[in-house]
C-alpha cells in the first residue's frame, strides 16, 4: 500500500484532528475517507480493518494503524519530530500527554448536557491557565529557545499550538497572562506547512457543532 | 540522581501498577514513596515536583517523569522492550494502547457506585472476550511465536500479562475460549523476572480495596 496515508474517520475533529495536524505540519499529503453512516463503520469492522473495532484508523506504510497515540508516535518518529534521543523523546511525550489531557476535556464538551457544560468550560479554562499553560510558558522561559524540546521543531510544538488554538476557541483571551506562549503561537503559526494548514480550504476541520454531535451519536450509537 | 528509580504514588495499583510491572519485568530494582495524606501530596505540588500536579511520578535518570505513558515508553526504550525498529514499535504501541483501554475499565471499577458494579463487570467481560483478547489470540496463533511482536519479549507482552491477570480477578474463567492466551500466560509466569514479581513480598500491589478507595479520595480531595 504505497502512496499517501489514508485517514478513516468522521468528517469532524474528534480524535483524528491531532493526526491531521501532525501530518500537515510534517508536510505530508494525505487522503481522507469519511465515515458518514453507521453502515460505513460496520463495513470497516466487518472487513476486519479495525484492530479494536475503533477509529481513528490510518493506512500508512502498509499498515492499518489504530490508536491515536500509536499513530502519532509513528508519524513523529518517521518525520524526525520526536527528538534526537530517549530523553528528548521522554520530554516530548510528557508535554504531549499534558496537551492531550487538556484537549481531551475540550473534545468532550460538545457532548455534554447543557447543565454541566458551563461548569466544565470553567474547569477547562482553570486547568488551562493554572495547570497546563504555565508549564509550557516556563519551559520556553527557562531555555529561551524557539521550540519546546532540544532547540528543534517537534511533535510537542505542533500539539501545543493545536491546544492553544482549541482553547482560544473556548476563551479568546486565554493567553493573556502568557507572553511567551503568545510569541510561540505566532512563530509556530508562521511555519510554512502550518500556515498552509491554518488557511481556508485545508484539511483542518471546523469546531464541532450540534450537527456533528448528532452525526457522531448516530454512527457510534452513543 | 543516580541509583534506583523512585516511584511516588499511593500504596496501591492505580496508574502506577503498569510501571511497577514493566520495571520488574525488565529486572530493574526500584524504590517507592507512598502518598498517604493530602498534605504530602500538596507538598509535592508546592515543591514543584509534579509537572502537571499529578502522580504517578517516577524519578529516573535525573528526570522527574510524570504521565504514565511517557514513563512506560521511556522504560521500554531504555531496557530494549520496544522492538527493533519503527514498525515493531508501532505494533507494540497499538497493542499497549488497546490493553490500556481495557485496563482503564478495571482502574475505574472500584470508584463506581455499588449498584453499577455488576454491570461494569459484565462490560469488562464483554470487552475482554469480544474486543481485546481475540486480537492477541489471533496474533499469537498466526505467527506461532512466544511473544507478541518480533519474536522477542517486549512491553506488549508485559502489558498483556498484567491485563490477563487483572481481568481474571474479576472474571475467573475469562481465558476459557483462548487457548493461545492460556499458554502465553503460563510462559510469561515462568519468565524469571515475572515469576519473582508474582511471588509474595514483591512490589506488586494487591487488588484495590475499600481502604485504597478511601485513601485516593482523601489524598486527591479538592
Interface residues (C-beta under 8 A of the other chain):
Chain A: X51 X52 X53 X61 X63 X65 X66 X67 X68 X69 X70 X73 X74 X77 X78 X86 X87 X89 X90 X93 X94 X96 X97 X98 X101 X131 X132 X135
Chain B: X51 X52 X53 X61 X63 X65 X66 X67 X69 X70 X73 X74 X77 X78 X86 X87 X89 X90 X93 X94 X97 X98 X101 X131 X132 X135
